[in-house]
Amino acid sequence: MTSEWARALRRDGRTFHIVDTKDFHSINDPRVPELGYLRWSPRLWRFATSRYLNYQNRLRSPEFARLFEAAGLEASITERLVTPENIAYAREHYASDPRFRKMTVEELATTQTKLCATVPNSSKSRGARGEPASLVATAGKSSVREPS
């Protein structure tokens, strides 16, 4: 989907996204922590979810940014929602998936990400027909805020 946004945007185009990264089961069941799905190993997670029944991904905010960058867009995380409760939960459960060990506890504890992706202005970044000539990597700044 990110490659389609990259294709459709003009050279000066921008796309803005608010991404909910919490366990969707926590919305209807207060017993489920917002980051409850982080505690499961990759194998158990694949078994418990499928594309036919109850599927949800466990992508974290830096992984969303990398998807946009892989499509040739410059991505920056403009804001992340992180609570003290989710930081404590992430510290306790992050080791369940090896890919989570590469992230900061704040990246794991994020339950909402605001992300802006732009088409690079430089003609060097895009090929003759507008397709990405190479991956563009930018260091996105993020801010952590308490819920209001």
C-alpha positions in Angstrom: 0.0 0.0 0.0 2.9 2.4 0.8 4.2 1.9 -2.8 0.8 3.0 -4.2 0.9 6.2 -2.1 4.4 6.8 -3.4 3.3 6.3 -7.0 0.2 8.5 -6.6 1.8 11.5 -4.9 3.1 14.4 -6.8 6.8 15.4 -6.3 5.8 17.9 -3.6 3.2 15.5 -2.1 2.7 14.6 1.5 0.7 11.9 3.2 -0.2 12.0 6.9 -1.2 9.0 9.0 -2.4 8.3 12.5 -1.7 4.6 13.2 -3.2 2.8 16.1 -0.7 0.3 17.3 -2.4 -1.3 20.3 -3.9 -4.7 20.7 -7.4 -4.4 19.2 -8.8 -6.8 21.8 -8.1 -4.2 24.5 -10.7 -1.9 22.9 -13.6 -4.1 23.9 -12.1 -6.1 26.8 -10.6 -4.0 29.7 -8.9 -7.1 31.0 -6.6 -7.1 27.9 -3.6 -4.8 28.2 -3.2 -2.3 25.3 0.1 -4.1 24.5 -1.2 -7.6 25.3 -0.1 -9.0 22.0 3.6 -8.3 22.7 3.8 -11.1 25.2 3.4 -13.9 22.6 6.2 -15.5 20.7 6.2 -15.3 16.9 5.2 -18.9 16.6 2.3 -18.7 19.1 1.2 -15.4 17.5 1.0 -17.0 14.0 -1.0 -19.9 15.6 -3.4 -17.7 17.4 -4.0 -15.3 14.5 -4.5 -15.8 10.8 -5.6 -13.8 7.9 -9.0 -15.5 8.0 -9.7 -15.2 11.7 -8.8 -12.5 14.2 -5.7 -11.1 12.3 -3.8 -8.1 13.5 -0.2 -7.2 12.9 2.3 -6.2 15.6 4.2 -3.6 13.6 5.7 -0.9 15.8 6.2 2.8 14.9 9.7 2.5 13.4 8.6 -0.5 11.3 5.8 1.7 9.8 8.3 4.4 9.0 10.6 1.8 7.2 7.7 0.7 5.0 7.3 4.2 3.7 11.0 4.6 3.2 11.2 1.3 1.3 8.6 2.7 -1.1 10.9 5.7 -1.8 9.2 8.3 0.5 10.9 10.2 3.3 9.1 9.3 6.5 9.2 11.0 9.9 7.4 10.1 13.1 5.9 13.4 14.3 4.4 12.2 17.5 4.0 9.0 19.6 1.5 8.3 22.4 3.2 6.5 25.3 1.9 6.0 28.8 3.9 5.0 31.9 1.7 1.8 32.2 2.6 0.7 28.7 6.3 1.4 29.3 6.1 -0.9 32.4 4.3 -3.5 30.4 6.7 -3.4 27.5 9.7 -3.7 29.8 8.2 -6.9 31.2 7.1 -8.5 27.9 9.4 -7.3 25.1 11.6 -10.4 24.9 8.8 -12.5 23.5 9.8 -11.7 19.9 13.5 -11.3 18.9 12.7 -8.3 16.7 11.3 -6.5 19.7 14.7 -6.7 21.4 16.1 -4.3 18.8 13.7 -1.5 19.8 13.6 0.9 22.6 11.1 0.4 25.3 9.4 3.7 24.2 9.0 2.3 20.6 7.4 -0.9 22.0 5.2 1.0 24.4 3.8 3.3 21.7 0.0 2.9 21.2 -0.5 5.6 18.6 1.9 7.0 16.0 1.5 10.1 13.9 3.6 9.8 10.7 4.2 12.1 7.8 5.7 10.8 4.5 6.8 13.1 1.7 8.0 12.7 -1.8 11.7 13.7 -2.0 12.2 17.0 -3.7 15.5 16.1 -5.1 15.4 14.8 -8.7 18.4 12.6 -7.7 16.1 10.6 -5.5 13.7 9.5 -8.3 14.3 7.9 -11.6 13.3 9.4 -15.0 9.7 8.1 -14.7 9.3 9.1 -11.0 10.1 5.7 -9.5 12.4 5.5 -6.5 16.0 5.3 -7.7 17.1 4.0 -4.2 15.8 3.8 -0.7 15.6 7.1 1.1 16.4 7.0 4.8 15.8 9.9 7.1 16.1 10.2 10.9 12.6 11.0 12.0 12.1 12.9 15.2 9.5 11.8 17.7 8.0 13.3 20.7 6.5 11.3 23.6 3.4 12.8 25.1 1.1 11.8 28.0 -2.5 11.2 27.1 -4.8 14.1 27.8 
